[in-house]
Amino acid sequence: MAKRRSLQEDTTALKTKVKESSTKSENPEGNSAIRALRKRLKRTQRKVRMVKQRETARTAKKAAKE
């Protein structure tokens, strides 16, 4: 099995793909491939935010215990 990319790497790759494909296309709003890329980008950004929230909650809980 291949190694999975981190969420940050995946986010940056998707951002570049969206930017490149939207500049190449005449109608980026109507292109279904670009829409799918944007959906994937939003999903990974949401995952990154949730991971950060969990990390801050974990550190706050650990600090409150001590």
QUIGI-V60704 format. One record per helix or strand of 3 or more residues. SS is the DSSP state (hx for helix, st for strand). FROM is the first residue (numbers start at 1). TO is the last residue. Records with the same first field share a line. If there is no record, write none. Layout:
SS->FROM-TO / FROM-TO
This chain:
hx->7-24 / 32-65
